[in-house]
């Protein structure tokens, strides 16, 4: 799909070469025999592997050129450490190394700074969780995990939460084809809780200054949830008139409530 296309400055991604298994094996043998050009051919022949990983990583707020370079570092490390005698596909070996390099970069360059001790605790917890699951076949509880790491459950949860990506308040969380619901719609402003009754009374009073038609439009738009097209049809006026009346009504409300 076009939305998953990764564009890298100066790189024609559609023209990148992809090596066959036989070509890969031959080049690894040449590299390990001291051929100075084989390593470069292996890197160039696996750049699409880096791109395929970038498509799966949440990179909307990151510079793709930078992430591509970081991914290439992981690729080079994988090439330098790959052992043909293990009879494992190179991609199977390389993907975790490339992905790990990218994830480390994203964590270390996050806009939210997390202390090293907190990050280290989170990494230890993730490693222990994985080991426990591999051995027991079930998830370890937070309480048992905290005990094993000799920390409080609160500190453990805080450390694990610190690894999650921050979410914008304007992130859409639901859309059924009508009005979109954003994260901020689900957040309570506790500073204003005590004045809810007063605000409702003030708003009701301000609405009384609007015309009947303006009140009807606001009621149908924001209480019933109709679209401007639906309201226009009900009132036998144009959508442009509904839009203008709605804007004027909101402007008047803001003016009155100041």
C-alpha positions as a Markdown table, in Angstrom:
| # | Residue | x | y | z |
|---|---|---|---|---|
| 1 | Unk | 0.0 | 0.0 | 0.0 |
| 2 | Unk | 1.2 | 3.5 | -0.6 |
| 3 | Unk | 0.7 | 4.5 | 3.0 |
| 4 | Unk | 3.4 | 1.9 | 4.0 |
| 5 | Unk | 6.0 | 3.2 | 1.5 |
| 6 | Unk | 9.2 | 4.3 | 3.1 |
| 7 | Unk | 11.0 | 7.2 | 1.3 |
| 8 | Unk | 14.7 | 7.7 | 2.0 |
| 9 | Unk | 16.6 | 10.7 | 0.6 |
| 10 | Unk | 19.0 | 9.7 | -2.1 |
| 11 | Unk | 17.9 | 6.1 | -2.2 |
| 12 | Unk | 15.8 | 4.6 | -5.0 |
| 13 | Unk | 14.1 | 2.0 | -2.9 |
| 14 | Unk | 12.4 | 0.3 | -5.8 |
| 15 | Unk | 15.7 | -0.3 | -7.5 |
| 16 | Unk | 17.5 | -1.9 | -4.5 |
| 17 | Unk | 18.9 | -5.4 | -5.2 |
| 18 | Unk | 17.7 | -8.4 | -3.3 |
| 19 | Unk | 20.2 | -11.3 | -3.0 |
| 20 | Unk | 19.2 | -14.9 | -3.4 |
| 21 | Unk | 20.1 | -17.5 | -0.7 |
| 22 | Unk | 22.8 | -18.9 | -2.9 |
| 23 | Unk | 24.3 | -15.4 | -3.6 |
| 24 | Unk | 24.2 | -14.6 | 0.2 |
| 25 | Unk | 26.0 | -17.9 | 1.0 |
| 26 | Unk | 28.7 | -17.2 | -1.6 |
| 27 | Unk | 29.3 | -13.7 | -0.5 |
| 28 | Unk | 29.6 | -14.7 | 3.2 |
| 29 | Unk | 32.2 | -17.2 | 2.2 |
| 30 | Unk | 34.1 | -14.6 | 0.2 |
| 31 | Unk | 33.9 | -12.1 | 3.1 |
| 32 | Unk | 35.2 | -14.6 | 5.6 |
| 33 | Unk | 38.0 | -15.4 | 3.2 |
| 34 | Unk | 39.1 | -11.7 | 3.2 |
| 35 | Unk | 37.3 | -10.4 | 0.1 |
| 36 | Unk | 37.1 | -6.6 | 0.7 |
| 37 | Unk | 34.1 | -6.1 | -1.6 |
| 38 | Unk | 31.9 | -9.0 | -0.4 |
| 39 | Unk | 30.8 | -7.1 | 2.8 |
| 40 | Unk | 29.6 | -4.1 | 0.8 |
| 41 | Unk | 27.6 | -6.3 | -1.5 |
| 42 | Unk | 26.0 | -8.0 | 1.4 |
| 43 | Unk | 25.0 | -4.7 | 2.9 |
| 44 | Unk | 23.6 | -3.3 | -0.4 |
| 45 | Unk | 21.8 | -6.6 | -1.1 |
| 46 | Unk | 20.0 | -6.4 | 2.3 |
| 47 | Unk | 18.9 | -2.8 | 2.4 |
| 48 | Unk | 15.3 | -3.8 | 1.6 |
| 49 | Unk | 15.3 | -5.9 | 4.8 |
| 50 | Unk | 15.9 | -2.6 | 6.7 |
| 51 | Unk | 13.1 | -0.9 | 4.8 |
| 52 | Unk | 10.7 | -3.7 | 5.5 |
| 53 | Unk | 11.4 | -3.3 | 9.3 |
| 54 | Unk | 10.9 | 0.5 | 9.1 |
| 55 | Unk | 7.4 | -0.1 | 7.6 |
| 56 | Unk | 6.4 | -2.0 | 10.8 |
| 57 | Unk | 7.8 | 0.5 | 13.3 |
| 58 | Unk | 5.8 | 3.5 | 14.5 |
| 59 | Unk | 7.9 | 6.2 | 12.7 |
| 60 | Unk | 5.4 | 9.0 | 12.2 |
| 61 | Unk | 7.3 | 11.5 | 14.4 |
| 62 | Unk | 10.8 | 10.4 | 13.4 |
| 63 | Unk | 13.2 | 11.3 | 10.6 |
| 64 | Unk | 13.2 | 8.2 | 8.3 |
| 65 | Unk | 16.6 | 9.0 | 7.0 |
| 66 | Unk | 18.0 | 8.8 | 10.5 |
| 67 | Unk | 16.2 | 5.6 | 11.3 |
| 68 | Unk | 17.4 | 4.1 | 8.0 |
| 69 | Unk | 21.0 | 4.8 | 9.0 |
| 70 | Unk | 20.4 | 3.3 | 12.4 |
| 71 | Unk | 18.9 | 0.2 | 10.8 |
| 72 | Unk | 21.9 | -0.1 | 8.6 |
| 73 | Unk | 24.1 | -0.1 | 11.6 |
| 74 | Unk | 22.1 | -3.1 | 12.9 |
| 75 | Unk | 22.4 | -4.7 | 9.5 |
| 76 | Unk | 26.2 | -4.3 | 9.5 |
| 77 | Unk | 26.5 | -5.8 | 13.0 |
| 78 | Unk | 24.4 | -8.8 | 11.8 |
| 79 | Unk | 26.6 | -9.3 | 8.8 |
| 80 | Unk | 29.8 | -9.1 | 10.8 |
| 81 | Unk | 28.5 | -11.6 | 13.4 |
| 82 | Unk | 26.6 | -14.1 | 11.2 |
| 83 | Unk | 27.8 | -17.7 | 11.3 |
| 84 | Unk | 27.0 | -19.9 | 8.2 |
| 85 | Unk | 27.7 | -23.0 | 10.3 |
| 86 | Unk | 24.5 | -22.5 | 12.3 |
| 87 | Unk | 22.4 | -23.1 | 9.2 |
| 88 | Unk | 20.0 | -20.3 | 10.0 |
| 89 | Unk | 18.5 | -17.9 | 7.4 |
| 90 | Unk | 20.3 | -14.6 | 7.5 |
| 91 | Unk | 17.0 | -12.6 | 7.8 |
| 92 | Unk | 16.0 | -14.7 | 10.8 |
| 93 | Unk | 19.3 | -13.7 | 12.5 |
| 94 | Unk | 19.4 | -10.1 | 11.3 |
| 95 | Unk | 15.8 | -8.9 | 11.9 |
| 96 | Unk | 16.1 | -8.9 | 15.8 |
| 97 | Unk | 19.4 | -7.0 | 15.6 |
| 98 | Unk | 18.2 | -4.4 | 13.2 |
| 99 | Unk | 14.9 | -3.9 | 15.1 |
| 100 | Unk | 16.8 | -3.8 | 18.4 |
| 101 | Unk | 19.1 | -1.0 | 17.1 |
| 102 | Unk | 16.1 | 1.0 | 15.9 |
| 103 | Unk | 14.2 | 0.6 | 19.2 |
| 104 | Unk | 17.3 | 1.6 | 21.2 |
| 105 | Unk | 17.6 | 4.7 | 19.1 |
| 106 | Unk | 13.9 | 5.6 | 19.6 |
| 107 | Unk | 14.1 | 5.0 | 23.3 |
| 108 | Unk | 17.3 | 7.0 | 23.8 |
| 109 | Unk | 16.0 | 9.9 | 21.7 |
| 110 | Unk | 12.5 | 10.0 | 23.1 |
| 111 | Unk | 11.1 | 13.5 | 23.9 |
| 112 | Unk | 10.3 | 12.2 | 27.4 |
| 113 | Unk | 13.5 | 11.6 | 29.3 |
| 114 | Unk | 13.5 | 8.5 | 31.5 |
| 115 | Unk | 16.3 | 7.8 | 34.0 |
| 116 | Unk | 18.8 | 5.0 | 33.2 |
| 117 | Unk | 17.9 | 3.2 | 36.4 |
| 118 | Unk | 14.2 | 3.1 | 35.5 |
| 119 | Unk | 15.0 | 1.9 | 31.9 |
| 120 | Unk | 17.4 | -0.8 | 33.3 |
| 121 | Unk | 14.7 | -2.0 | 35.6 |
| 122 | Unk | 12.2 | -2.2 | 32.8 |
| 123 | Unk | 14.6 | -4.2 | 30.6 |
| 124 | Unk | 15.4 | -6.6 | 33.4 |
| 125 | Unk | 11.6 | -7.1 | 34.0 |
| 126 | Unk | 11.0 | -7.8 | 30.4 |
| 127 | Unk | 13.8 | -10.3 | 30.2 |
| 128 | Unk | 12.6 | -12.1 | 33.4 |
| 129 | Unk | 9.0 | -12.1 | 32.1 |
| 130 | Unk | 10.1 | -13.8 | 28.9 |
| 131 | Unk | 12.3 | -16.3 | 30.7 |
| 132 | Unk | 9.5 | -17.2 | 33.1 |
| 133 | Unk | 7.0 | -17.6 | 30.2 |
| 134 | Unk | 9.4 | -19.8 | 28.3 |
| 135 | Unk | 9.9 | -22.0 | 31.4 |
| 136 | Unk | 6.4 | -22.1 | 32.8 |
| 137 | Unk | 4.2 | -21.5 | 29.8 |
| 138 | Unk | 2.3 | -18.7 | 31.6 |
| 139 | Unk | 2.7 | -15.0 | 32.5 |
| 140 | Unk | 4.3 | -14.1 | 35.8 |
| 141 | Unk | 2.2 | -11.8 | 38.1 |
| 142 | Unk | 3.4 | -8.2 | 38.7 |
| 143 | Unk | 3.7 | -9.0 | 42.4 |
| 144 | Unk | 5.9 | -12.0 | 41.9 |
| 145 | Unk | 8.0 | -10.1 | 39.3 |
| 146 | Unk | 8.5 | -7.3 | 41.7 |
| 147 | Unk | 9.5 | -9.7 | 44.5 |
| 148 | Unk | 12.0 | -11.4 | 42.1 |
| 149 | Unk | 13.6 | -8.0 | 41.2 |
| 150 | Unk | 13.5 | -6.8 | 44.9 |
| 151 | Unk | 11.5 | -3.7 | 44.0 |
| 152 | Unk | 8.0 | -2.4 | 44.8 |
| 153 | Unk | 5.1 | -3.2 | 42.5 |
| 154 | Unk | 4.6 | 0.5 | 42.0 |
| 155 | Unk | 8.2 | 1.0 | 40.9 |
| 156 | Unk | 8.0 | -2.0 | 38.5 |
| 157 | Unk | 4.8 | -0.8 | 36.9 |
| 158 | Unk | 6.2 | 2.8 | 36.5 |
| 159 | Unk | 9.3 | 1.4 | 34.9 |
| 160 | Unk | 7.4 | -0.7 | 32.4 |
| 161 | Unk | 5.0 | 2.2 | 31.6 |
| 162 | Unk | 8.0 | 4.4 | 30.9 |
| 163 | Unk | 8.9 | 2.3 | 27.8 |
| 164 | Unk | 5.5 | 3.1 | 26.1 |
| 165 | Unk | 5.4 | 5.8 | 23.4 |
| 166 | Unk | 3.6 | 9.0 | 24.4 |
| 167 | Unk | 0.3 | 9.6 | 22.8 |
| 168 | Unk | -0.9 | 13.0 | 21.6 |
| 169 | Unk | -4.1 | 14.4 | 23.2 |
| 170 | Unk | -5.3 | 15.0 | 19.6 |
| 171 | Unk | -4.8 | 11.3 | 18.7 |
| 172 | Unk | -8.1 | 10.0 | 17.1 |
| 173 | Unk | -9.3 | 6.9 | 19.0 |
| 174 | Unk | -12.7 | 6.3 | 17.3 |
| 175 | Unk | -14.4 | 7.3 | 14.1 |
| 176 | Unk | -17.6 | 5.7 | 12.7 |
| 177 | Unk | -17.8 | 8.0 | 9.7 |
| 178 | Unk | -19.2 | 10.9 | 11.7 |
| 179 | Unk | -17.5 | 13.1 | 14.2 |
| 180 | Unk | -14.1 | 11.8 | 15.4 |
| 181 | Unk | -13.5 | 11.2 | 19.1 |
| 182 | Unk | -10.0 | 12.2 | 20.3 |
| 183 | Unk | -8.0 | 11.3 | 23.4 |
| 184 | Unk | -8.7 | 14.7 | 25.0 |
| 185 | Unk | -12.4 | 13.9 | 24.8 |
| 186 | Unk | -11.9 | 11.1 | 27.3 |
| 187 | Unk | -9.8 | 13.2 | 29.8 |
| 188 | Unk | -11.5 | 14.8 | 32.8 |
| 189 | Unk | -10.4 | 18.2 | 33.8 |
| 190 | Unk | -10.4 | 17.8 | 37.6 |
| 191 | Unk | -9.5 | 21.5 | 38.1 |
| 192 | Unk | -13.0 | 22.4 | 36.8 |
| 193 | Unk | -15.1 | 19.7 | 38.5 |
| 194 | Unk | -16.2 | 21.9 | 41.3 |
| 195 | Unk | -17.7 | 24.5 | 39.0 |
| 196 | Unk | -19.7 | 22.2 | 36.7 |
| 197 | Unk | -23.1 | 23.3 | 38.1 |
| 198 | Unk | -22.2 | 27.0 | 37.8 |
| 199 | Unk | -21.0 | 26.5 | 34.2 |
| 200 | Unk | -24.2 | 24.7 | 33.2 |
| 201 | Unk | -26.3 | 27.5 | 34.7 |
| 202 | Unk | -24.2 | 30.1 | 32.9 |
| 203 | Unk | -24.4 | 28.2 | 29.6 |
| 204 | Unk | -28.2 | 27.8 | 29.9 |
| 205 | Unk | -28.6 | 31.5 | 30.6 |
| 206 | Unk | -26.3 | 32.4 | 27.6 |
| 207 | Unk | -28.3 | 30.2 | 25.3 |
| 208 | Unk | -31.5 | 32.1 | 26.1 |
| 209 | Unk | -29.9 | 35.1 | 24.2 |
| 210 | Unk | -29.8 | 33.1 | 21.0 |
| 211 | Unk | -32.7 | 33.0 | 18.5 |
| 212 | Unk | -35.0 | 30.0 | 18.4 |
| 213 | Unk | -33.4 | 28.9 | 15.1 |
| 214 | Unk | -29.9 | 29.1 | 16.5 |
| 215 | Unk | -30.9 | 27.2 | 19.7 |
| 216 | Unk | -32.5 | 24.5 | 17.5 |
| 217 | Unk | -29.3 | 24.1 | 15.4 |
| 218 | Unk | -27.1 | 23.8 | 18.5 |
| 219 | Unk | -29.4 | 21.3 | 20.1 |
| 220 | Unk | -29.6 | 19.1 | 17.0 |
| 221 | Unk | -25.8 | 19.4 | 16.3 |
| 222 | Unk | -24.4 | 18.9 | 19.8 |
| 223 | Unk | -27.1 | 17.1 | 21.8 |
| 224 | Unk | -28.8 | 14.9 | 19.2 |
| 225 | Unk | -25.7 | 14.6 | 17.0 |
| 226 | Unk | -27.2 | 15.4 | 13.5 |
| 227 | Unk | -25.0 | 16.6 | 10.7 |
| 228 | Unk | -25.4 | 20.0 | 9.1 |
| 229 | Unk | -26.9 | 18.4 | 6.0 |
| 230 | Unk | -29.5 | 16.6 | 8.1 |
| 231 | Unk | -30.4 | 19.8 | 9.9 |
| 232 | Unk | -30.6 | 21.8 | 6.6 |
| 233 | Unk | -33.1 | 19.2 | 5.3 |
| 234 | Unk | -35.2 | 19.4 | 8.4 |
| 235 | Unk | -35.3 | 23.2 | 8.4 |
| 236 | Unk | -35.6 | 23.5 | 4.6 |
| 237 | Unk | -32.6 | 25.8 | 4.3 |
| 238 | Unk | -29.1 | 25.3 | 2.8 |
| 239 | Unk | -26.2 | 23.7 | 4.6 |
| 240 | Unk | -24.3 | 27.0 | 4.2 |
| 241 | Unk | -27.1 | 28.8 | 6.2 |
| 242 | Unk | -26.9 | 26.1 | 8.9 |
| 243 | Unk | -23.1 | 26.5 | 9.0 |
| 244 | Unk | -23.4 | 30.3 | 9.3 |
| 245 | Unk | -26.0 | 30.2 | 12.0 |
| 246 | Unk | -24.1 | 27.6 | 14.0 |
| 247 | Unk | -20.9 | 29.7 | 13.8 |
| 248 | Unk | -22.7 | 32.9 | 14.8 |
| 249 | Unk | -24.4 | 31.1 | 17.7 |
| 250 | Unk | -21.1 | 29.7 | 19.0 |
| 251 | Unk | -19.5 | 33.1 | 18.7 |
| 252 | Unk | -22.4 | 34.7 | 20.6 |
| 253 | Unk | -22.1 | 32.1 | 23.4 |
| 254 | Unk | -18.4 | 32.7 | 23.8 |
| 255 | Unk | -18.9 | 36.4 | 24.0 |
| 256 | Unk | -21.7 | 36.1 | 26.6 |
| 257 | Unk | -19.7 | 33.5 | 28.7 |
| 258 | Unk | -16.6 | 35.7 | 28.9 |
